[in-house]
Amino acid sequence: MCNPAGCTFCAMISVFGAIFMFIMGVCIKNNYKYVGEWYKPEELPVPRGSPTQAQIDEAAKNCFIVMAMYIGFTCMALACLFFMRSKGRRT
């Protein structure tokens, strides 16, 4: 196990990651034009210059899944932090 400072740092970075992935998911879902070229262009008879709705939905869903994983890591880091602090008070 790590010390309370490490648990706090992990929790803070995980919160930042969750917020960032939420913002990215919302931007992709709304097809915000300044997100960048994150999609794989399809080779149709005429190449498309923008992502299809299926690509938008899949990318936004993946961002929200990663956000949930970051929230899980945040909960684990906070549980570790509370465990370390309670362990420190007992000694």
HUCOR-V52331 format. One record per backbone hydrogen bond with DSSP energy under -0.5 kcal/mol. NH is the residue of the N-H (numbers start at 1). CO is the residue of the C=O. If there is no record, write none. Layout:
nh/co
NH/CO
NH/CO
This chain:
nh/co
7/3
8/4
9/5
10/6
11/7
12/8
13/9
14/10
15/11
16/12
17/13
18/14
19/15
20/16
21/17
22/18
23/19
24/20
25/21
26/22
27/23
28/24
29/25
30/26
31/28
32/27
35/32
38/36
41/39
44/42
48/42
56/52
57/53
58/54
59/55
60/56
61/57
62/58
63/59
64/60
65/61
66/62
67/63
68/64
69/65
70/66
71/67
72/68
73/69
74/70
75/71
76/72
77/73
78/74
79/75
80/76
81/77
82/78
83/79
84/80
85/81
86/82
87/83
88/84
89/85
90/86
91/87
